[in-house]
Amino acid sequence: MKRDVAIIPLSDEEELVIAADNSGAIGMRDKDEVQVPYEVVSYFNFRVAWMECVAAGAKPFAVIVHNFSGDKAWDKLIKGIHRGTKELGITDLDITGSTETNFSLMQSAVGLNVIGRKKKKIEQACIEQTGNEIIKAAVIGEPLAGNEVIENKHAIAPLKLFQWFANQQDVLSILPVGSKGILYELEQLFTGPSRKFATDLDMRKTSGPATSFIVVYKQAVLEKVKEKAGNLFHEVIIE
C-alpha cells in the first residue's frame, strides 16, 4: 500500500523510511491564522511524521527540522520535539536542522522529517477479508484541525497509545489519519470489491495533525482494543 513516506533500499535486508510533515500560518506571528506556541507547532509536526514512519514498519532514529519562523523559535521547536519523545519514552533520536535567517516571512512555517529503518520483510499491507476470519476496524481519537486541536485535547489519540497499538501482534494494520480524512485512509487499507464504511465520526473531515488513527484487528481481540482505547474508540462498520 502506498503511504506518505519515501522508502529507500539500504541493503538486501534493510530500507530507509523518510516521513515528512509541514505547517504554515500556525505559530506566534501577527499574521498567523492559528496562534499557538512554537512548542505546540513542532510537537504536532513531530507527531505526524513519527506516526507515518512507524506505520510504515520503521524504527525512527533521526529528526530534521526546517525552520522558517526565525531564530527565536528554534529552541521552542526543539522543546516540542522533546515533548513528543518524552511522551513516547524514547531517548535515542538524533535531532538536527536549519533556520532561514536571511529573509523573514510574514507567517510562521515549519517542516519536519522523521527518518527510520526497517527490515524489507516488514511492510504495511493492504487488508483483504477472506474465509471465515472476521476482520474489524476502529478509529482511535477524533478528526480535528486548526483551533479544534487546542480546544478538544480530550479527543486526541495520545502518541503513547499509537505506540502501544503499533507493537501489538494482534493488530493487522495501523494508520494515522491525515488531511484527506478517515474514508480515504480506509479505502487505501481495504482491497477487493467496493466496500462501504460507517462510523459515528465525519469520515471526510480532515484529521489535521493526525489527531486520530485507524487500527485493523481480528474479531477475537475486539474487547482488548476497546478497553485500551477507552472513550477514544470509534468502531468502523465494514460492509
C-alpha positions as CSV (number, residue, x, y, z in Angstrom):
1,M,0.0,0.0,0.0
2,K,1.3,3.5,-0.9
3,R,2.0,5.7,2.1
4,D,3.1,9.3,2.6
5,V,6.7,8.1,3.1
6,A,9.8,7.6,0.9
7,I,11.4,4.2,1.1
8,I,15.0,3.8,0.0
9,P,16.9,0.5,-0.1
10,L,20.0,0.4,2.1
11,S,21.0,-3.2,1.6
12,D,19.5,-6.6,0.7
13,E,17.8,-6.7,4.1
14,E,17.2,-3.1,5.2
15,E,15.4,0.0,4.0
16,L,15.4,3.7,4.9
17,V,12.0,5.3,5.6
18,I,11.6,9.1,5.4
19,A,8.3,10.7,6.6
20,A,7.5,14.4,6.5
21,D,5.1,17.0,7.8
22,N,4.7,20.7,7.3
23,S,2.7,23.6,8.9
24,G,2.1,27.1,7.7
25,A,0.4,30.1,9.2
26,I,0.5,28.4,12.6
27,G,2.6,30.0,15.3
28,M,3.2,33.3,17.1
29,R,3.5,35.8,14.2
30,D,0.9,38.5,13.8
31,K,-0.5,37.2,10.6
32,D,-0.7,33.5,11.6
33,E,-4.2,32.1,11.3
34,V,-3.8,29.8,14.3
35,Q,-2.0,31.4,17.3
36,V,-0.1,28.8,19.3
37,P,3.4,28.5,20.9
38,Y,6.1,27.0,18.6
39,E,6.5,24.2,21.1
40,V,2.9,23.1,20.2
41,V,3.6,23.5,16.4
42,S,6.7,21.2,16.4
43,Y,5.1,18.7,18.7
44,F,2.3,18.1,16.2
45,N,4.7,18.2,13.3
46,F,6.8,15.5,15.0
47,R,3.7,13.6,15.9
48,V,2.5,13.2,12.3
49,A,5.9,12.3,10.8
50,W,6.7,9.9,13.6
51,M,3.4,8.1,13.3
52,E,3.8,7.8,9.5
53,C,7.3,6.4,9.9
54,V,6.2,3.8,12.4
55,A,3.1,2.9,10.5
56,A,5.4,2.0,7.5
57,G,7.1,-0.5,9.8
58,A,10.2,1.5,10.6
59,K,12.1,2.4,13.8
60,P,12.8,6.1,13.8
61,F,16.3,7.3,14.6
62,A,16.6,10.9,13.4
63,V,14.6,14.1,13.1
64,I,15.3,17.0,10.8
65,V,13.7,20.4,11.4
66,H,13.2,23.1,8.7
67,N,12.5,26.4,10.5
68,F,11.2,29.4,8.6
69,S,9.9,31.1,11.8
70,G,13.1,32.9,12.9
71,D,16.0,32.2,15.3
72,K,13.9,32.8,18.4
73,A,11.6,30.0,17.5
74,W,14.3,27.3,17.3
75,D,14.7,26.4,21.0
76,K,10.9,26.2,21.3
77,L,10.6,23.9,18.3
78,I,13.2,21.6,19.7
79,K,11.3,21.6,23.1
80,G,8.2,20.5,21.3
81,I,10.0,17.5,19.8
82,H,11.3,16.6,23.2
83,R,7.8,16.7,24.5
84,G,7.0,14.0,21.9
85,T,10.0,11.8,22.7
86,K,9.3,12.1,26.4
87,E,5.7,11.0,25.9
88,L,7.0,8.0,23.9
89,G,9.8,7.2,26.4
90,I,12.5,7.3,23.7
91,T,15.9,9.0,24.1
92,D,17.8,7.8,21.0
93,L,16.6,10.2,18.3
94,D,19.2,12.5,16.8
95,I,17.8,16.0,16.1
96,T,19.2,18.5,13.6
97,G,18.0,21.1,11.2
98,S,18.3,24.6,9.8
99,T,16.8,28.0,10.2
100,E,16.1,30.6,7.5
101,T,17.8,33.8,8.7
102,N,18.4,35.7,5.5
103,F,14.8,36.5,5.0
104,S,11.8,36.9,7.3
105,L,8.4,35.5,6.4
106,M,5.2,37.3,7.3
107,Q,3.7,34.0,8.6
108,S,5.2,31.1,10.5
109,A,6.3,28.0,8.6
110,V,7.9,24.7,9.8
111,G,8.8,21.5,8.1
112,L,9.9,18.3,9.8
113,N,11.3,14.9,8.7
114,V,11.5,11.7,10.7
115,I,13.9,9.1,9.4
116,G,13.8,5.4,10.3
117,R,15.0,2.0,9.3
118,K,13.0,-1.2,8.7
119,K,13.6,-4.7,7.5
120,K,12.4,-5.3,4.0
121,K,10.1,-8.0,5.1
122,I,8.1,-5.6,7.3
123,E,5.5,-3.9,5.1
124,Q,2.2,-2.1,5.7
125,A,0.0,-4.4,3.7
126,C,-3.5,-3.9,2.3
127,I,-6.2,-5.8,4.1
128,E,-8.3,-8.4,2.3
129,Q,-11.0,-10.1,4.2
130,T,-11.2,-13.7,3.2
131,G,-12.6,-17.0,4.5
132,N,-14.3,-17.2,7.9
133,E,-11.9,-14.8,9.7
134,I,-13.6,-11.7,10.8
135,I,-11.6,-8.5,10.4
136,K,-12.6,-5.4,12.4
137,A,-11.5,-1.8,12.2
138,A,-11.8,1.2,14.5
139,V,-10.8,4.8,14.6
140,I,-9.0,5.9,17.7
141,G,-9.4,9.6,18.5
142,E,-11.4,12.2,16.5
143,P,-10.5,14.1,13.4
144,L,-9.6,17.7,14.4
145,A,-7.9,20.6,12.7
146,G,-6.9,24.2,13.4
147,N,-8.1,25.6,16.7
148,E,-10.1,22.4,17.3
149,V,-6.8,20.7,18.2
150,I,-6.2,23.2,21.0
151,E,-9.9,23.2,22.2
152,N,-10.5,19.5,22.2
153,K,-7.4,17.9,23.7
154,H,-9.6,15.1,25.2
155,A,-10.4,13.8,21.7
156,I,-6.8,13.5,20.5
157,A,-5.3,10.0,20.5
158,P,-2.1,10.1,22.5
159,L,1.2,9.2,20.9
160,K,1.8,6.6,23.6
161,L,-1.5,4.9,22.6
162,F,-0.5,4.8,18.9
163,Q,2.9,3.3,20.0
164,W,1.1,0.6,22.1
165,F,-1.1,-0.5,19.2
166,A,1.8,-0.5,16.7
167,N,3.6,-3.0,19.0
168,Q,0.7,-5.4,19.2
169,Q,0.9,-8.6,17.2
170,D,-2.9,-8.8,17.1
171,V,-3.1,-5.5,15.2
172,L,-3.0,-6.3,11.5
173,S,-2.5,-2.7,10.4
174,I,-2.3,0.8,11.9
175,L,-2.6,4.1,10.0
176,P,-2.6,7.7,11.1
177,V,-5.4,9.7,9.6
178,G,-4.3,12.8,7.7
179,S,-5.8,15.7,5.9
180,K,-7.8,13.5,3.5
181,G,-9.9,12.1,6.2
182,I,-10.9,8.7,7.6
183,L,-12.7,7.4,4.5
184,Y,-9.7,8.0,2.2
185,E,-7.4,6.0,4.6
186,L,-9.9,3.1,4.9
187,E,-10.1,2.9,1.1
188,Q,-6.3,2.6,1.0
189,L,-6.3,-0.1,3.5
190,F,-9.0,-2.5,2.2
191,T,-8.8,-4.2,-1.1
192,G,-11.2,-6.4,-3.0
193,P,-14.7,-5.5,-4.1
194,S,-16.0,-2.0,-3.4
195,R,-16.8,-1.6,0.3
196,K,-18.9,0.6,2.4
197,F,-17.7,2.0,5.7
198,A,-19.7,3.6,8.5
199,T,-18.8,5.2,11.9
200,D,-20.1,7.9,14.2
201,L,-17.4,10.3,13.0
202,D,-17.3,12.5,10.0
203,M,-15.3,10.3,7.7
204,R,-14.5,13.1,5.2
205,K,-13.2,15.7,7.7
206,T,-9.5,16.4,7.9
207,S,-7.8,14.9,10.9
208,G,-5.2,17.7,10.9
209,P,-2.0,16.7,12.7
210,A,-3.1,13.0,12.9
211,T,-5.3,13.5,15.9
212,S,-6.8,10.1,15.1
213,F,-5.6,6.8,13.7
214,I,-7.1,3.6,12.3
215,V,-6.4,0.2,13.7
216,V,-7.4,-3.1,11.9
217,Y,-7.6,-6.2,14.0
218,K,-9.1,-9.6,14.4
219,Q,-12.6,-10.0,16.0
220,A,-11.0,-12.1,18.8
221,V,-9.3,-9.0,20.3
222,L,-12.2,-6.5,20.0
223,E,-12.7,-6.2,23.8
224,K,-8.9,-5.7,24.3
225,V,-8.9,-2.9,21.7
226,K,-12.0,-1.2,23.2
227,E,-10.6,-1.4,26.7
228,K,-7.2,0.1,25.8
229,A,-8.7,2.9,23.7
230,G,-11.5,3.8,26.2
231,N,-13.6,6.8,25.2
232,L,-11.4,7.3,22.1
233,F,-12.7,4.1,20.5
234,H,-15.0,4.5,17.4
235,E,-16.0,1.3,15.7
236,V,-15.9,1.1,11.9
237,I,-18.7,-0.9,10.3
238,I,-17.4,-2.7,7.2
239,E,-19.9,-3.9,4.6
